[in-house]
Amino acid sequence: MKTILVTAFDPFGGEAINPSWEAIKPLQGSQVFGANIEICQIPCIFDTSLEHLYAAVDKYQPELVISVGQAGGRTNITVERVAININDARIPDNAGNQPIDTPVIVDGPAAYFSRLPIKTMVNALNTAGIPASVSQTAGTFVCNHVMYGLLHYLAQNTPSVRGGFIHVPYLPEQAVKDGNQSSMTLMLMTLALKIAIETAWKNTSDIAVTGGATH
């Protein structure tokens, strides 16, 4: 059976929970149009995260890889467009590393674009009544590090395999603690990711609708 690999992170930045991991846990072992979903938690640590990610890709030999991360403060599900070859950590990772202006991959290209049908995915989520949008930046912390590292690894080793990244907002219990920021329930996040995965699996090309930003 074909495999879809979905990864997420452990808690970081003083949080006791990471919604990305909690949201994908119910998806373990489920099937999407003849493909089996396997999940993997990776540490929120520069470089070590890529070691775990690459090991999971090698183990499961997936046809599609979607990494998921927490973006506290964002108002909806955000499907990332691009990853850049830079680490610039505002806060330390879970091992205390705080790289500044270092490359994710030495001598790698400046950026990689997502291999997912990002606008089709956003459209499917919005049609289902779930707030979602295209994001033009995955940041410069471990999420961008993992997205760039994933796309580089696939391009170098298995270019037929598609990959990309999705950010989810805070859970309500996090949002209250962190100043009543935007949030989404765990049930809705899991549903959103299921729809996004199904859409990415079914569609290898994207739709031409606006998803840009003015700033």
ABEGO torsion letter per residue (X at the ends): XBBBBBBBBBBBGGBABBAAAAAAAAABGBBBGGBBBBBBBBBBBBGAAAAAAAAAAAAAGBABBBBBBBBBGBABBBBBABBBBBBBBABBBAAGBBBBGBBABBGBBABBBBABBAAAAAAAAAAAGBBBBBBABAEABAAAAAAAAAAAAAAAABAABBBBBBBBBBBAAAAAAAGGBBBBBAAAAAAAAAAAAAAAAABABBBBBBABBAX
